[in-house]
C-alpha cells in the first residue's frame, strides 16, 4: 500500500514467518528501524520485534 505511493518499483515476495521474525525484523531494528503492521494514514502503530512475535503467538 505505501510502496504504491513511491516513485520506485517494488514487488511483493513470499517469506517464511520464521525468517521474517528472526532475521528481517532483527536487521530492521539493528538499523534503527521499527515495524508498522498494516500501516495507514489514520492509526498506524509502530511495534518492536518482540511485540510483533507476541501478537502473532496469540493468533
C-alpha positions in Angstrom: 0.0 0.0 0.0 2.7 2.5 1.0 5.1 1.4 -1.8 2.5 2.3 -4.4 3.0 6.0 -3.3 6.7 5.9 -4.1 8.4 6.6 -7.4 10.4 3.4 -7.2 9.1 0.0 -8.3 8.7 -2.6 -5.5 7.5 -6.2 -5.8 5.9 -8.4 -3.1 7.5 -11.7 -2.3 6.9 -14.7 -0.1 9.0 -15.2 3.1 8.8 -17.7 5.8 7.4 -16.3 9.0 10.4 -17.5 11.0 12.7 -15.7 8.5 10.6 -12.5 8.9 10.6 -12.6 12.7 14.1 -13.9 13.3 16.1 -12.3 10.5 14.4 -9.4 8.8 13.0 -7.8 11.9 16.3 -8.1 13.7 18.1 -6.4 10.7 15.4 -3.6 10.7 15.8 -2.9 14.4 19.7 -3.1 14.2 19.4 -0.4 11.5 17.3 1.8 13.9 14.0 1.0 12.2 10.7 -0.3 13.6 7.8 -2.3 12.3 4.4 -1.0 11.3 1.9 -3.8 10.8 -0.7 -2.8 8.2 0.3 0.9 8.1 -2.2 3.5 7.1 -2.6 7.3 7.4 -5.0 7.2 10.4 -3.8 4.9 13.2 -0.6 3.1 12.4 1.1 1.5 15.4 4.9 1.1 15.5 5.9 -2.1 17.2 9.1 -3.8 18.3 10.0 -7.3 17.1 9.0 -8.9 20.4 5.6 -7.2 20.3 5.0 -8.5 16.8 6.1 -12.0 17.8 3.7 -11.9 20.8 0.9 -10.6 18.7 1.4 -13.5 16.2 1.7 -16.0 19.0 -1.7 -15.0 20.4 -3.4 -15.6 17.0 
